[in-house]
Amino acid sequence: MWLRDRTGTEPTTARSPLRARRALSMVALVLAVAAAVFFAIRAMSTGEEVWRWEAGIAAVVAVIAAVDLLVIRHHRSGGRPRSGGQDRYEQ
């Protein structure tokens, strides 16, 4: 198979982007939670609908960042696919 005859240095010098992705997700989580709290307080004090929408959007971003952190944690722990207990590439 053509993938097995590699002559480049990719496998020895490749770096995983998980550390940078984790840092960005953590920053996004902290900022989104802070923004959601700020916008929720602002919505309660003014009663305007726009601040509720802003708080909701910030909360959704926080949930997405939290889920991304869980996925990264799963990848870093060497997680395997759960398809019948075997890896799909094993035979």
Buried (B, 14 or more C-beta within 10 A) or exposed (E): EEEEEEEEEEEEEEEEEEEEBBEEBBEBBEBBBEBBBBBBEBBEEEEEEEBBEBBBBBBEBBEBBBEBBEBBEEEEEEEEEEEEEEEEEEE
